[in-house]
């Protein structure tokens, strides 16, 4: 159980790192992208925000279900 949760959290942290690299800001729930982000990066930032939200939901679900080992696929 802990291994699955750790893996899901690892993916989430990786996405947050990519967001920080793209925007120069730490990700925070409900945060708007930085105003100084170039327009070309808007699509990339929007995609990262969606991925972070999706992965965060997965982490919460796994924790809530206390799923058996192997239930969550590594993505």
C-alpha positions, 0 to 999 in steps of 0.5 A: 500500500505504501509503495503505491502511494509513494509512487503516485506521490513521486509522479505528482511531485515530478509534475509540480517540478515541471510546472515550477520549471515552466512558470518559475513559481511553485504550484499551489491549488487554484493558483493562476499561472504566472503573469510573466510566463510567455504566451508560447508556454500557456498551453504547456502550463495548462497541460501541466495544471491538468496533469497535476490535478489528475495525479492529485486525484489519483493520490487521494483516491489511492490513499482513501481506498488503501488499495492493494498492491498493484492496483494503481498503474505507474504512469 
